[in-house]
Amino acid sequence: MYNFVLIRTYRKEDESFCKKLLKAGVMDQLNATFIGYLLRKPLFISINIVILLISIVSLLKGFSVVYCLMFIFILPIFLYTCLYVTFFNEAKDMEKEVSAISRIYMSDNSSHFWVAESYEFYLLNRHQRHEQRIFMTEEEFNKSNIDVSRHLKKVVGTIALYKSYKIPNGAWITRLCVHKDYRRKRIGTHLVNRALQFGTEQGFITINVVISEYRFAALKLFYNIGFHRYLIRGRSYNASVIYHELSYRTKYFKPTELFVKNPYTVQIVPKRIIHHT
């Protein structure tokens, strides 16, 4: 066996790797969010059109090309700076959370934190290293007695699940992150499936996750696994970004709900009406 990925429980020695991985995961969303603001938000599109028209008129009246270009780019530069500060602060908070993973996610049986650890046979050439990987659980790995002395290992993914105190018998998935060099290799899918398996074993009825509208790959991943859109909402500190709350129903879910129609989709809402804001 050459290349494989081990999905296992977080260990204290993973802390430094998880800090780098999750911080990079937060900052990776910066460019997609910035482009989304400029090209998809009506307010910013309108402002950009007005600025462009003013710049063209100013150029025709003899103003310097340099000044006109500065005027055109002043809003994108200001926006990018604000977004960068926001994401950088979030990344710093993420580092603090990683230092407390044992307390936050491992203190009881209703929560857990996993990592995906890639094992690569170091004698393989570059093409072979990127071939399809085999995925293993901790139990399978311990029984296999694989000699990993010639393997390079690296933490390339994370995910966590914790009990919800707002949703009856529900849980949340969070901190799903895969290293950019290891994406589109089904690592994220196996991490989510491991979290769903754990949540089902704990008897949760629904398992939810909140994803930014600009995390296109993550949204597609959760939909493919079987999550359904539960509601759409903003956040108080970043109301202009839409967040999709997706829900997965475990085998304990009982279809005794009401059908509710909203502007986005037809949803099944457990035992209560959800008001969208």
C-alpha positions as CSV (number, residue, x, y, z in Angstrom):
1,M,0.0,0.0,0.0
2,Y,1.6,3.2,-1.1
3,N,-0.6,6.3,-0.5
4,F,-3.5,6.3,2.0
5,V,-5.3,8.8,4.2
6,L,-6.1,8.0,7.9
7,I,-9.2,9.6,9.4
8,R,-8.4,9.7,13.1
9,T,-9.1,11.5,16.4
10,Y,-7.3,14.7,17.1
11,R,-4.2,14.5,19.2
12,K,-2.3,17.2,21.1
13,E,0.7,16.9,18.9
14,D,-1.5,17.9,15.9
15,E,-2.0,21.4,17.4
16,S,0.6,23.3,15.4
17,F,-0.4,21.6,12.1
18,C,-4.1,22.3,12.7
19,K,-3.4,26.0,13.5
20,K,-1.6,26.5,10.1
21,L,-4.2,24.5,8.2
22,L,-7.3,26.2,9.7
23,K,-5.7,29.7,9.4
24,A,-4.8,29.1,5.8
25,G,-8.4,27.8,5.2
26,V,-9.9,31.0,6.5
27,M,-7.6,33.2,4.4
28,D,-8.3,31.1,1.3
29,Q,-11.8,32.4,1.4
30,L,-10.7,36.0,1.1
31,N,-10.3,36.3,-2.7
32,A,-13.5,34.5,-3.5
33,T,-15.4,36.7,-1.1
34,F,-13.8,39.8,-2.5
35,I,-14.7,38.9,-6.1
36,G,-18.2,38.0,-5.0
37,Y,-18.7,41.4,-3.4
38,L,-17.6,43.2,-6.6
39,L,-19.4,41.1,-9.1
40,R,-22.5,39.7,-7.3
41,K,-23.6,42.4,-4.8
42,P,-26.0,44.9,-6.5
43,L,-24.8,47.8,-4.3
44,F,-21.1,47.4,-5.2
45,I,-21.9,46.8,-8.8
46,S,-23.9,50.1,-8.9
47,I,-21.2,52.0,-7.1
48,N,-18.5,50.6,-9.5
49,I,-20.6,51.6,-12.5
50,V,-21.0,55.2,-11.2
51,I,-17.3,55.4,-10.4
52,L,-16.4,54.1,-13.9
53,L,-18.7,56.6,-15.6
54,I,-17.3,59.5,-13.6
55,S,-13.7,58.4,-14.4
56,I,-14.5,58.2,-18.1
57,V,-16.1,61.7,-18.1
58,S,-13.1,63.1,-16.1
59,L,-10.7,61.5,-18.6
60,L,-12.6,63.1,-21.5
61,K,-12.4,66.5,-19.8
62,G,-8.6,66.3,-19.6
63,F,-7.9,64.8,-16.2
64,S,-4.8,62.7,-15.8
65,V,-5.1,59.0,-16.6
66,V,-3.3,58.2,-13.4
67,Y,-5.8,60.1,-11.2
68,C,-8.7,58.5,-13.1
69,L,-7.3,55.0,-12.5
70,M,-6.7,55.7,-8.8
71,F,-10.3,56.8,-8.5
72,I,-11.5,53.6,-10.2
73,F,-9.5,51.3,-7.9
74,I,-10.0,53.2,-4.6
75,L,-13.2,51.3,-3.7
76,P,-11.8,47.8,-4.5
77,I,-8.7,48.6,-2.5
78,F,-10.7,49.8,0.4
79,L,-13.0,46.8,0.2
80,Y,-10.1,44.3,0.0
81,T,-8.4,45.9,3.0
82,C,-11.5,45.7,5.1
83,L,-12.1,42.1,4.2
84,Y,-8.5,41.2,4.8
85,V,-8.7,42.6,8.3
86,T,-11.9,40.7,9.0
87,F,-10.5,37.4,7.8
88,F,-7.2,37.9,9.5
89,N,-8.9,38.5,12.8
90,E,-11.0,35.4,12.3
91,A,-7.9,33.4,11.5
92,K,-6.3,34.6,14.8
93,D,-9.4,33.6,16.7
94,M,-9.2,30.2,15.0
95,E,-5.7,29.7,16.3
96,K,-6.9,30.4,19.8
97,E,-9.7,27.9,19.4
98,V,-7.2,25.2,18.2
99,S,-5.3,25.6,21.4
100,A,-8.5,24.7,23.3
101,I,-9.7,21.8,21.1
102,S,-9.4,19.2,23.9
103,R,-11.6,21.4,26.1
104,I,-14.1,22.5,23.5
105,Y,-14.6,19.3,21.5
106,M,-13.2,16.4,23.5
107,S,-14.5,16.9,27.0
108,D,-17.6,14.7,26.6
109,N,-19.0,12.1,24.3
110,S,-21.4,14.4,22.5
111,S,-18.5,16.3,20.6
112,H,-15.4,15.3,18.7
113,F,-12.6,16.5,16.5
114,W,-10.9,14.6,13.7
115,V,-8.0,15.1,11.4
116,A,-7.2,13.6,8.0
117,E,-3.6,12.4,8.0
118,S,-2.0,11.7,4.6
119,Y,0.6,9.0,4.3
120,E,2.7,9.1,1.1
121,F,5.4,6.6,0.2
122,Y,8.5,8.9,-0.3
123,L,10.1,6.7,-3.0
124,L,7.3,7.4,-5.4
125,N,7.6,9.8,-8.3
126,R,5.5,13.0,-8.5
127,H,2.8,11.4,-10.7
128,Q,2.4,8.4,-8.4
129,R,2.1,10.6,-5.3
130,H,-1.0,12.2,-6.8
131,E,-2.8,9.0,-7.6
132,Q,-6.0,8.0,-5.9
133,R,-5.6,7.3,-2.2
134,I,-7.1,4.6,0.0
135,F,-9.0,5.9,3.1
136,M,-8.7,4.1,6.5
137,T,-10.3,4.5,9.9
138,E,-8.2,4.2,13.1
139,E,-9.5,0.7,13.7
140,E,-8.6,-0.4,10.2
141,F,-5.2,1.2,10.4
142,N,-4.4,-0.5,13.8
143,K,-5.4,-3.9,12.4
144,S,-3.5,-3.5,9.1
145,N,0.0,-3.5,10.7
146,I,1.3,-1.3,7.8
147,D,4.9,-0.4,7.9
148,V,4.9,3.4,7.7
149,S,8.6,3.9,8.2
150,R,9.0,4.9,4.5
151,H,6.0,7.2,4.4
152,L,5.8,10.9,4.7
153,K,2.8,11.9,6.9
154,K,1.0,15.2,7.0
155,V,-2.2,16.5,8.6
156,V,-4.2,17.7,5.5
157,G,-7.8,18.0,6.8
158,T,-9.9,18.7,9.9
159,I,-13.6,18.5,11.0
160,A,-15.5,18.8,14.3
161,L,-19.0,18.0,15.5
162,Y,-20.6,19.3,18.7
163,K,-24.0,19.1,20.3
164,S,-26.4,21.9,19.6
165,Y,-28.2,23.6,22.5
166,K,-30.7,25.3,20.3
167,I,-31.8,22.4,18.1
168,P,-33.5,19.6,20.1
169,N,-31.4,16.4,19.6
170,G,-29.3,18.2,17.0
171,A,-25.6,18.8,16.4
172,W,-23.4,21.1,14.4
173,I,-20.5,20.3,12.0
174,T,-17.8,22.9,12.0
175,R,-14.1,23.4,11.1
176,L,-14.2,21.5,7.9
177,C,-10.9,22.3,6.2
178,V,-8.8,20.6,3.6
179,H,-5.3,21.7,2.5
180,K,-5.4,23.4,-0.9
181,D,-3.0,20.8,-2.4
182,Y,-5.2,17.9,-1.3
183,R,-8.6,19.1,-2.4
184,R,-10.8,17.2,-4.9
185,K,-9.4,13.9,-3.6
186,R,-12.6,13.0,-1.6
187,I,-10.9,13.9,1.7
188,G,-13.6,16.3,2.6
189,T,-16.3,13.8,1.8
190,H,-14.7,11.1,4.1
191,L,-14.3,13.7,6.9
192,V,-18.0,14.7,6.7
193,N,-19.1,11.0,6.6
194,R,-17.0,10.3,9.7
195,A,-18.7,13.1,11.5
196,L,-22.2,12.0,10.4
197,Q,-21.4,8.4,11.6
198,F,-20.4,9.7,15.0
199,G,-23.4,11.9,15.2
200,T,-25.7,9.0,14.3
201,E,-24.0,6.8,16.9
202,Q,-24.7,9.5,19.5
203,G,-28.4,9.5,18.7
204,F,-28.7,13.0,17.1
205,I,-31.8,13.5,14.9
206,T,-30.4,16.3,12.7
207,I,-26.9,17.5,12.0
208,N,-26.5,21.0,10.7
209,V,-23.8,23.1,9.1
210,V,-23.4,26.8,8.2
211,I,-21.6,27.6,5.0
212,S,-20.8,31.0,3.4
213,E,-22.3,31.6,-0.1
214,Y,-18.8,31.9,-1.5
215,R,-17.6,28.4,-0.4
216,F,-18.9,26.9,-3.6
217,A,-17.0,23.6,-3.3
218,A,-18.1,23.0,0.3
219,L,-21.8,23.7,-0.5
220,K,-21.6,21.2,-3.4
221,L,-20.0,18.6,-1.1
222,F,-22.7,18.8,1.5
223,Y,-25.5,18.7,-1.0
224,N,-24.0,15.6,-2.7
225,I,-23.7,13.9,0.7
226,G,-27.4,14.4,1.4
227,F,-27.8,17.7,3.2
228,H,-30.7,20.0,2.5
229,R,-31.1,23.7,2.7
230,Y,-32.7,24.6,6.0
231,L,-32.6,28.3,5.9
232,I,-30.6,31.3,4.6
233,R,-29.4,34.1,6.9
234,G,-26.8,36.7,7.4
235,R,-24.6,37.3,10.5
236,S,-24.7,40.4,12.6
237,Y,-21.0,41.2,12.0
238,N,-21.2,40.5,8.3
239,A,-24.8,40.9,7.2
240,S,-23.9,41.5,3.5
241,V,-22.7,37.9,3.2
242,I,-25.3,35.2,2.9
243,Y,-24.8,32.0,4.9
244,H,-26.6,28.7,4.0
245,E,-27.6,26.6,6.9
246,L,-27.9,23.0,5.7
247,S,-29.4,20.1,7.6
248,Y,-28.9,16.3,7.5
249,R,-31.5,13.9,8.9
250,T,-30.2,10.8,10.6
251,K,-32.0,7.5,10.8
252,Y,-33.7,8.8,14.0
253,F,-35.5,11.5,12.2
254,K,-39.3,11.1,12.1
255,P,-41.3,12.8,9.3
256,T,-43.8,14.5,11.6
257,E,-43.1,18.1,10.3
258,L,-44.9,20.9,8.5
259,F,-44.2,21.9,5.0
260,V,-43.2,25.5,4.8
261,K,-42.7,27.5,1.6
262,N,-40.1,30.4,1.6
263,P,-38.5,32.6,-1.0
264,Y,-35.6,30.3,-1.5
265,T,-36.9,26.7,-1.4
266,V,-39.6,24.4,-0.1
267,Q,-38.5,23.2,3.3
268,I,-39.5,20.8,6.0
269,V,-39.2,22.5,9.3
270,P,-39.3,20.3,12.5
271,K,-42.1,21.2,14.8
272,R,-41.9,25.0,14.3
273,I,-42.1,27.7,11.7
274,I,-38.8,29.3,10.7
275,H,-39.0,33.0,9.9
276,H,-36.4,34.1,7.4
277,T,-34.6,37.4,7.9
